[in-house]
Amino acid sequence: MSDENYGEEYESSFLGNLGYGGENQNEGQASSQIENKPKIFLMGLKRSGKSSIQKVVFHKMLPNETLFLESTSKVVKNDISNSSFVQFQIWDFPGQLDFFDPAFDYEYILNNCGAIVFVIDAQDDITEALVKLHQTIVKVHQINQNIHFEVFIHKADGLSDDHKIDRQRDIQQKATDELADANIHIHPSFYVTSIYDHSIFEAFSKVIQKLIPQLPTLENLLDVFISRSRIEKAFLVDVVSKIYVATDNSPVDMQTYELCSDMIDVVIDVSCIYGLREEEEGLGYDQQSHSVIKLNNGMVLYLREVNKYLALVCLLRESNFDKHGLIDYNFICFKKAIEEVFSRRTAQSKKKPIKK
């Protein structure tokens, strides 16, 4: 079963109000159901890497294959809600498009936008990109002050570590100074990203988390779980996209996130080879998915299925894994609490219509 078909039967979701049909949506679907749900806009200059980002993160395209992508010539709407637990729609805007053209009904669609991701090519001249970023923030802020602004300093794989830091500092300083001079009290988030490592997944995780109203509840549950189970770090990860929906309040280390993300691939690959009967189909991930991997550095990776689309992946010391029965019991309590959050979210979305 392909990733695109992996979510067809899933009808109720923690982020259900963020998803809506993409460019292949049936024309007969009510337009109100489509237009009243928030979106994420990908913006930036031409060839900054916007299309490559969404193809790698959400469509499993290999980074090297993005070299053959054609430049985007029109607005492309991609539905993410049919393939994973994380549900929303991405609009990829071509760099040459004037979003604020009077002929374009930008005020209407901005009222349903949750976040704007502005992509800047870190290896190119940033002057023009900063001008467009400033213009975008100023005009959007006048229409919808609830939109989150995220800046991806992209294609950083071609820069040295020192150059990455200098580039980020330069872009962030100039962008914030220009906003302050315009008396715009907005503080965009800045991320150094590349499709050739997990930085792009971590950046998108941060973007998605800002659209989850229950994030503090999830973080508190994870904090309680790891403190009771003597766990170093825990991630609640979307199985398909590898975006982590939530983590505990301790700092995120890139190597730890990479380990936890790669563990999901290992579990699914092994399950598909050895865990499925001939008549079964799927990704080899179900309610019985459970794995423990002991590393050669004295650490243990621990994975449990939370629901059809979410996995809890933890890193802990092997010396703290001696009472794994206690960890299993704490996980059962954690899973029940998560299910209550989901069921409450679904009940609220059914009772309260989405405001226009």
The 8 nearest C-alpha neighbors of each residue, nearest first, counted from 0:
[[1, 281, 280, 4, 2, 5, 282, 3],
 [0, 2, 3, 4, 5, 281, 282, 82],
 [1, 3, 5, 4, 82, 0, 239, 58],
 [2, 4, 82, 1, 5, 81, 6, 58],
 [5, 3, 2, 1, 6, 7, 82, 0],
 [4, 6, 2, 82, 3, 7, 1, 0],
 [5, 7, 82, 81, 9, 4, 8, 83],
 [6, 8, 9, 4, 81, 5, 82, 10],
 [9, 7, 6, 10, 5, 81, 4, 11],
 [8, 10, 6, 7, 11, 12, 81, 307],
 [11, 9, 8, 12, 7, 15, 6, 81],
 [12, 10, 9, 15, 345, 13, 14, 341],
 [11, 13, 15, 14, 10, 345, 84, 341],
 [12, 14, 341, 15, 344, 345, 11, 84],
 [15, 13, 12, 16, 17, 86, 85, 211],
 [16, 14, 12, 17, 13, 18, 11, 86],
 [15, 17, 14, 18, 36, 348, 37, 86],
 [16, 18, 87, 15, 14, 37, 86, 36],
 [19, 17, 87, 86, 80, 15, 16, 88],
 [18, 20, 33, 88, 87, 78, 21, 80],
 [19, 21, 24, 78, 33, 22, 18, 23],
 [22, 20, 78, 77, 24, 23, 76, 19],
 [21, 23, 76, 24, 77, 20, 78, 75],
 [24, 22, 21, 25, 20, 26, 78, 77],
 [25, 23, 20, 21, 22, 26, 28, 27],
 [26, 24, 27, 28, 23, 20, 22, 21],
 [27, 25, 28, 24, 29, 30, 23, 22],
 [26, 28, 25, 29, 30, 24, 33, 32],
 [29, 27, 26, 25, 30, 24, 32, 33],
 [28, 30, 31, 32, 27, 33, 26, 34],
 [29, 31, 33, 32, 34, 28, 27, 35],
 [32, 30, 33, 34, 29, 35, 28, 355],
 [33, 31, 30, 29, 35, 34, 36, 19],
 [34, 32, 30, 31, 19, 35, 36, 20],
 [33, 35, 31, 36, 32, 30, 111, 108],
 [36, 34, 33, 31, 32, 111, 355, 37],
 [35, 37, 17, 34, 111, 16, 33, 38],
 [38, 36, 111, 112, 113, 17, 35, 87],
 [37, 39, 112, 88, 113, 89, 87, 40],
 [38, 40, 89, 114, 115, 113, 112, 88],
 [39, 41, 115, 90, 89, 116, 42, 91],
 [42, 40, 91, 116, 90, 117, 92, 115],
 [43, 41, 117, 92, 116, 118, 40, 91],
 [44, 42, 118, 117, 94, 119, 47, 45],
 [43, 45, 94, 47, 128, 46, 95, 42],
 [44, 46, 94, 47, 95, 93, 43, 70],
 [47, 45, 48, 44, 70, 49, 94, 120],
 [46, 48, 120, 45, 44, 119, 49, 118],
 [47, 49, 51, 46, 50, 52, 118, 153],
 [50, 48, 52, 51, 47, 41, 118, 53],
 [49, 51, 52, 53, 48, 54, 91, 71],
 [52, 50, 54, 48, 49, 65, 53, 55],
 [53, 51, 49, 50, 55, 54, 56, 48],
 [52, 54, 56, 55, 50, 57, 51, 49],
 [55, 53, 58, 51, 52, 60, 57, 56],
 [54, 56, 60, 59, 52, 53, 58, 57],
 [57, 55, 53, 54, 52, 58, 240, 59],
 [56, 58, 53, 240, 54, 55, 59, 79],
 [57, 59, 54, 60, 55, 56, 53, 2],
 [60, 58, 55, 57, 56, 61, 54, 240],
 [59, 61, 55, 54, 58, 62, 64, 65],
 [60, 62, 64, 63, 55, 59, 65, 54],
 [63, 61, 64, 65, 194, 195, 55, 60],
 [62, 64, 65, 61, 66, 67, 60, 195],
 [65, 63, 66, 61, 62, 67, 60, 68],
 [64, 66, 68, 67, 63, 62, 51, 61],
 [65, 67, 64, 68, 63, 62, 51, 69],
 [68, 66, 65, 64, 69, 63, 70, 51],
 [69, 67, 65, 66, 70, 64, 51, 50],
 [68, 70, 71, 67, 66, 72, 65, 50],
 [69, 71, 72, 68, 46, 45, 93, 50],
 [72, 70, 93, 73, 69, 50, 74, 92],
 [71, 73, 93, 70, 74, 95, 92, 94],
 [74, 72, 71, 93, 75, 92, 96, 91],
 [73, 75, 92, 91, 93, 76, 90, 72],
 [76, 74, 91, 90, 73, 77, 92, 22],
 [77, 75, 90, 22, 21, 89, 91, 74],
 [78, 76, 21, 89, 88, 79, 22, 75],
 [77, 79, 21, 88, 20, 80, 19, 76],
 [78, 80, 86, 87, 88, 81, 82, 77],
 [79, 81, 86, 18, 87, 78, 82, 83],
 [82, 80, 6, 7, 79, 83, 3, 78],
 [81, 83, 6, 3, 5, 80, 2, 79],
 [84, 82, 85, 239, 6, 81, 80, 308],
 [83, 85, 308, 86, 237, 12, 309, 80],
 [86, 84, 83, 14, 80, 237, 87, 79],
 [85, 87, 80, 18, 17, 79, 14, 84],
 [88, 86, 18, 17, 79, 80, 38, 19],
 [87, 89, 78, 38, 79, 77, 18, 39],
 [90, 88, 39, 77, 40, 76, 38, 91],
 [89, 91, 76, 40, 75, 41, 92, 39],
 [90, 92, 41, 75, 74, 40, 89, 76],
 [91, 93, 74, 42, 41, 90, 94, 75],
 [94, 92, 71, 96, 95, 72, 73, 74],
 [93, 95, 45, 44, 96, 43, 92, 42],
 [94, 96, 93, 45, 97, 44, 72, 92],
 [97, 95, 93, 94, 98, 92, 73, 72],
 [98, 96, 99, 100, 95, 94, 103, 93],
 [97, 99, 100, 96, 105, 103, 92, 135],
 [100, 98, 97, 101, 105, 103, 138, 102],
 [99, 101, 103, 102, 97, 98, 105, 104],
 [102, 100, 103, 99, 104, 105, 98, 97],
 [101, 103, 100, 104, 99, 105, 98, 97],
 [104, 102, 100, 101, 105, 99, 98, 106],
 [105, 103, 106, 107, 102, 108, 101, 100],
 [104, 106, 108, 107, 103, 109, 99, 98],
 [107, 105, 109, 104, 108, 142, 110, 139],
 [106, 108, 105, 109, 110, 104, 111, 142],
 [107, 109, 110, 105, 111, 106, 112, 104],
 [110, 108, 112, 111, 106, 107, 105, 143],
 [109, 111, 108, 107, 112, 143, 106, 142],
 [112, 110, 37, 109, 108, 36, 35, 38],
 [113, 111, 38, 37, 109, 110, 114, 39],
 [112, 114, 37, 146, 38, 39, 147, 111],
 [115, 113, 147, 39, 146, 112, 148, 40],
 [116, 114, 40, 148, 39, 149, 41, 117],
 [115, 117, 149, 41, 150, 40, 42, 148],
 [118, 116, 42, 150, 43, 41, 151, 149],
 [117, 119, 151, 43, 150, 42, 47, 152],
 [120, 118, 152, 153, 47, 121, 151, 43],
 [119, 121, 47, 153, 122, 123, 154, 152],
 [122, 120, 153, 152, 123, 154, 155, 119],
 [121, 123, 120, 154, 124, 155, 157, 158],
 [124, 122, 120, 121, 125, 119, 47, 126],
 [123, 125, 126, 122, 127, 121, 120, 128],
 [124, 126, 128, 127, 129, 123, 119, 120],
 [127, 125, 129, 128, 124, 130, 131, 123],
 [126, 128, 130, 129, 125, 131, 124, 44],
 [127, 129, 125, 131, 130, 126, 132, 44],
 [130, 128, 132, 126, 131, 127, 125, 133],
 [129, 131, 127, 133, 128, 132, 134, 126],
 [130, 132, 134, 128, 133, 129, 135, 127],
 [133, 131, 129, 135, 130, 134, 128, 136],
 [134, 132, 130, 136, 135, 131, 129, 137],
 [135, 133, 131, 137, 132, 136, 138, 130],
 [134, 136, 132, 133, 138, 137, 139, 131],
 [135, 137, 139, 133, 134, 138, 140, 132],
 [136, 138, 134, 140, 135, 139, 133, 141],
 [139, 137, 141, 135, 140, 136, 134, 142],
 [140, 138, 136, 142, 141, 137, 135, 143],
 [141, 139, 144, 137, 143, 142, 138, 136],
 [140, 142, 139, 138, 143, 137, 144, 136],
 [141, 143, 139, 140, 106, 144, 138, 109],
 [144, 142, 140, 145, 141, 139, 146, 110],
 [143, 145, 140, 146, 142, 141, 139, 147],
 [146, 144, 143, 147, 113, 140, 114, 112],
 [147, 145, 114, 113, 144, 143, 148, 112],
 [146, 148, 114, 115, 145, 149, 113, 187],
 [149, 147, 187, 115, 114, 116, 146, 188],
 [148, 150, 116, 188, 187, 115, 117, 189],
 [151, 149, 189, 117, 116, 118, 188, 190],
 [152, 150, 118, 190, 153, 191, 189, 119],
 [153, 151, 191, 119, 121, 190, 192, 120],
 [152, 154, 192, 120, 155, 151, 121, 193],
 [155, 153, 193, 156, 121, 120, 192, 157],
 [154, 156, 157, 153, 158, 193, 192, 121],
 [157, 155, 154, 158, 193, 195, 159, 192],
 [156, 158, 155, 154, 159, 122, 121, 193],
 [159, 157, 155, 156, 162, 163, 160, 122],
 [158, 160, 162, 161, 163, 157, 156, 155],
 [161, 159, 163, 162, 164, 158, 165, 155],
 [160, 162, 164, 163, 159, 165, 158, 166],
 [161, 163, 165, 159, 164, 160, 158, 166],
 [164, 162, 160, 166, 161, 165, 158, 167],
 [163, 165, 167, 161, 162, 166, 168, 160],
 [166, 164, 162, 168, 163, 167, 169, 161],
 [167, 165, 163, 169, 164, 168, 162, 170],
 [166, 168, 164, 170, 169, 165, 171, 163],
 [169, 167, 165, 171, 166, 170, 172, 164],
 [168, 170, 166, 172, 167, 171, 165, 173],
 [171, 169, 167, 173, 172, 168, 174, 166],
 [170, 172, 168, 174, 169, 173, 167, 175],
 [173, 171, 169, 175, 170, 174, 168, 176],
 [172, 174, 176, 170, 171, 175, 169, 177],
 [175, 173, 171, 177, 176, 172, 170, 178],
 [174, 176, 178, 172, 177, 173, 171, 179],
 [177, 175, 179, 173, 178, 174, 172, 180],
 [178, 176, 180, 174, 179, 175, 173, 181],
 [177, 179, 181, 175, 183, 180, 176, 182],
 [178, 180, 182, 176, 181, 177, 183, 175],
 [179, 181, 177, 182, 178, 176, 183, 175],
 [180, 182, 178, 179, 183, 177, 137, 176],
 [181, 183, 179, 180, 184, 178, 177, 185],
 [184, 182, 178, 181, 179, 185, 137, 180],
 [183, 185, 182, 179, 186, 178, 181, 175],
 [186, 184, 183, 187, 178, 175, 179, 148],
 [185, 187, 188, 184, 175, 148, 178, 183],
 [188, 186, 148, 149, 185, 189, 150, 147],
 [187, 189, 149, 150, 186, 148, 190, 151],
 [188, 190, 150, 151, 149, 187, 191, 171],
 [191, 189, 151, 152, 192, 202, 150, 188],
 [192, 190, 152, 151, 153, 155, 189, 167],
 [193, 191, 153, 199, 198, 152, 155, 190],
 [192, 194, 154, 195, 155, 199, 153, 156],
 [193, 195, 196, 199, 62, 52, 55, 192],
 [194, 196, 193, 62, 156, 197, 198, 199],
 [197, 195, 198, 194, 193, 199, 192, 200],
 [196, 198, 200, 199, 201, 257, 195, 194],
 [199, 197, 192, 201, 200, 196, 193, 202],
 [198, 200, 192, 202, 201, 197, 193, 194],
 [201, 199, 197, 203, 198, 202, 242, 204],
 [200, 202, 204, 198, 199, 203, 197, 205],
 [203, 201, 199, 205, 204, 200, 198, 190],
 [204, 202, 206, 200, 205, 201, 207, 199],
 [203, 205, 201, 242, 207, 202, 206, 243],
 [204, 206, 208, 202, 203, 207, 201, 209],
 [207, 205, 203, 204, 208, 209, 202, 149],
 [208, 206, 204, 210, 209, 205, 203, 211],
 [207, 209, 205, 211, 210, 206, 244, 204],
 [208, 210, 207, 211, 206, 205, 212, 214],
 [209, 211, 208, 207, 212, 113, 206, 114],
 [212, 210, 208, 213, 214, 209, 207, 14],
 [211, 213, 214, 210, 209, 215, 208, 216],
 [214, 212, 216, 211, 215, 217, 340, 344],
 [213, 215, 217, 216, 211, 212, 218, 208],
 [216, 214, 218, 217, 213, 219, 212, 220],
 [217, 215, 219, 213, 214, 218, 220, 340],
 [218, 216, 214, 220, 219, 215, 221, 245],
 [219, 217, 221, 215, 247, 220, 216, 246],
 [218, 220, 222, 216, 221, 217, 215, 223],
 [221, 219, 217, 223, 218, 222, 224, 216],
 [220, 222, 224, 218, 247, 219, 223, 225],
 [223, 221, 219, 247, 220, 224, 225, 218],
 [224, 222, 220, 226, 221, 225, 227, 219],
 [223, 225, 221, 227, 222, 226, 228, 220],
 [224, 226, 230, 228, 222, 227, 229, 223],
 [225, 227, 223, 229, 228, 224, 222, 230],
 [228, 226, 224, 225, 229, 223, 329, 230],
 [227, 229, 225, 326, 230, 226, 224, 325],
 [230, 228, 226, 225, 227, 319, 231, 315],
 [231, 229, 315, 225, 228, 232, 314, 226],
 [230, 232, 315, 314, 229, 225, 233, 316],
 [231, 233, 314, 313, 230, 315, 247, 234],
 [234, 232, 313, 312, 246, 247, 314, 235],
 [235, 233, 246, 312, 236, 311, 245, 243],
 [234, 236, 311, 245, 243, 244, 310, 246],
 [237, 235, 243, 310, 309, 244, 242, 234],
 [236, 238, 309, 241, 242, 239, 308, 240],
 [239, 237, 308, 241, 309, 236, 240, 310],
 [238, 240, 83, 237, 241, 2, 82, 308],
 [239, 241, 242, 57, 237, 238, 56, 83],
 [242, 240, 237, 238, 239, 236, 260, 243],
 [243, 241, 204, 240, 237, 236, 200, 244],
 [242, 244, 236, 235, 245, 204, 237, 234],
 [243, 245, 235, 236, 208, 242, 204, 237],
 [246, 244, 235, 243, 234, 218, 217, 214],
 [247, 245, 234, 233, 218, 235, 248, 221],
 [246, 248, 218, 222, 221, 249, 233, 232],
 [247, 249, 250, 246, 218, 222, 219, 221],
 [248, 250, 247, 251, 232, 246, 222, 231],
 [251, 249, 252, 248, 247, 232, 246, 253],
 [252, 250, 253, 249, 256, 255, 246, 232],
 [251, 253, 255, 254, 256, 250, 257, 249],
 [252, 254, 256, 255, 257, 251, 197, 198],
 [253, 255, 257, 256, 252, 258, 259, 251],
 [256, 254, 258, 252, 257, 253, 259, 251],
 [255, 257, 253, 259, 258, 254, 260, 252],
 [258, 256, 254, 260, 255, 259, 261, 253],
 [259, 257, 255, 261, 256, 260, 262, 254],
 [258, 260, 262, 256, 257, 261, 312, 255],
 [261, 259, 257, 262, 258, 263, 256, 241],
 [260, 262, 258, 264, 263, 259, 257, 265],
 [263, 261, 265, 259, 264, 260, 258, 266],
 [262, 264, 266, 261, 265, 260, 267, 259],
 [263, 265, 261, 267, 262, 266, 268, 260],
 [266, 264, 262, 268, 263, 267, 269, 261],
 [265, 267, 263, 269, 264, 268, 270, 262],
 [266, 268, 270, 264, 283, 269, 265, 271],
 [269, 267, 265, 271, 270, 266, 264, 272],
 [268, 270, 272, 266, 271, 267, 273, 265],
 [271, 269, 274, 283, 267, 273, 272, 268],
 [270, 272, 283, 268, 269, 275, 274, 273],
 [273, 271, 269, 270, 274, 268, 275, 283],
 [272, 274, 270, 271, 269, 275, 276, 268],
 [273, 275, 270, 271, 272, 276, 283, 269],
 [276, 274, 271, 279, 273, 277, 270, 283],
 [275, 277, 279, 278, 274, 273, 280, 271],
 [276, 278, 279, 275, 280, 274, 271, 273],
 [277, 279, 276, 280, 275, 281, 274, 271],
 [280, 278, 276, 277, 275, 281, 283, 274],
 [279, 281, 0, 278, 282, 275, 283, 277],
 [280, 282, 0, 283, 279, 5, 284, 271],
 [281, 283, 284, 267, 271, 0, 280, 270],
 [284, 282, 270, 271, 267, 281, 275, 285],
 [283, 285, 282, 288, 267, 286, 270, 281],
 [284, 286, 287, 288, 307, 283, 304, 306],
 [287, 285, 288, 304, 306, 284, 307, 305],
 [286, 288, 285, 289, 304, 284, 303, 290],
 [289, 287, 285, 304, 286, 284, 303, 290],
 [290, 288, 303, 302, 287, 304, 291, 301],
 [289, 291, 302, 301, 292, 303, 288, 266],
 [290, 292, 301, 300, 302, 293, 299, 289],
 [293, 291, 300, 299, 294, 290, 301, 262],
 [292, 294, 299, 298, 300, 291, 295, 297],
 [295, 293, 298, 296, 299, 297, 292, 300],
 [294, 296, 297, 293, 298, 299, 292, 317],
 [297, 295, 294, 298, 293, 299, 316, 317],
 [296, 298, 317, 295, 294, 316, 299, 293],
 [299, 297, 316, 317, 294, 296, 315, 293],
 [298, 300, 293, 315, 317, 292, 314, 294],
 [301, 299, 314, 292, 291, 313, 293, 315],
 [300, 302, 291, 313, 312, 290, 299, 314],
 [303, 301, 312, 290, 289, 311, 313, 291],
 [304, 302, 289, 311, 310, 288, 305, 312],
 [303, 305, 310, 288, 286, 306, 311, 309],
 [306, 304, 310, 309, 334, 303, 311, 307],
 [307, 305, 309, 308, 304, 286, 310, 285],
 [306, 308, 309, 285, 305, 286, 304, 284],
 [307, 309, 84, 238, 306, 237, 83, 310],
 [308, 310, 237, 306, 305, 236, 238, 307],
 [311, 309, 304, 305, 236, 235, 303, 312],
 [310, 312, 235, 303, 302, 234, 236, 305],
 [311, 313, 302, 234, 301, 233, 259, 310],
 [314, 312, 233, 301, 232, 300, 234, 302],
 [313, 315, 300, 232, 231, 299, 230, 301],
 [316, 314, 230, 231, 299, 298, 317, 313],
 [315, 317, 298, 319, 318, 299, 297, 320],
 [316, 318, 320, 298, 319, 299, 297, 315],
 [317, 319, 316, 320, 321, 297, 298, 315],
 [320, 318, 316, 317, 321, 229, 315, 322],
 [319, 321, 317, 323, 322, 318, 316, 315],
 [320, 322, 319, 323, 318, 317, 324, 325],
 [323, 321, 324, 320, 325, 326, 319, 228],
 [322, 324, 326, 320, 325, 321, 327, 319],
 [323, 325, 327, 322, 326, 328, 321, 329],
 [324, 326, 328, 323, 327, 322, 329, 228],
 [325, 327, 323, 329, 324, 228, 328, 330],
 [328, 326, 330, 324, 325, 329, 323, 331],
 [329, 327, 325, 331, 330, 326, 324, 332],
 [330, 328, 326, 332, 331, 327, 325, 333],
 [329, 331, 333, 327, 328, 332, 334, 326],
 [330, 332, 334, 328, 333, 329, 335, 327],
 [331, 333, 329, 335, 330, 334, 336, 328],
 [334, 332, 330, 336, 331, 335, 329, 337],
 [335, 333, 337, 331, 336, 332, 330, 305],
 [336, 334, 338, 332, 337, 333, 331, 339],
 [335, 337, 339, 333, 334, 338, 332, 340],
 [338, 336, 334, 340, 339, 335, 333, 341],
 [339, 337, 341, 335, 340, 336, 342, 334],
 [340, 338, 342, 336, 337, 341, 343, 335],
 [339, 341, 337, 343, 338, 342, 344, 336],
 [340, 342, 344, 338, 13, 339, 343, 345],
 [343, 341, 345, 339, 344, 340, 338, 346],
 [344, 342, 346, 340, 341, 345, 339, 347],
 [343, 345, 341, 347, 342, 346, 13, 340],
 [346, 344, 342, 348, 343, 347, 341, 349],
 [347, 345, 343, 349, 344, 348, 342, 350],
 [346, 348, 350, 344, 349, 345, 351, 343],
 [347, 349, 345, 351, 346, 350, 344, 352],
 [350, 348, 346, 347, 351, 345, 352, 344],
 [349, 351, 347, 348, 346, 352, 345, 353],
 [350, 352, 348, 349, 347, 353, 354, 346],
 [353, 351, 354, 350, 348, 349, 347, 355],
 [352, 354, 351, 355, 35, 36, 348, 16],
 [355, 353, 352, 35, 351, 36, 111, 31],
 [354, 35, 353, 110, 111, 31, 34, 352]]
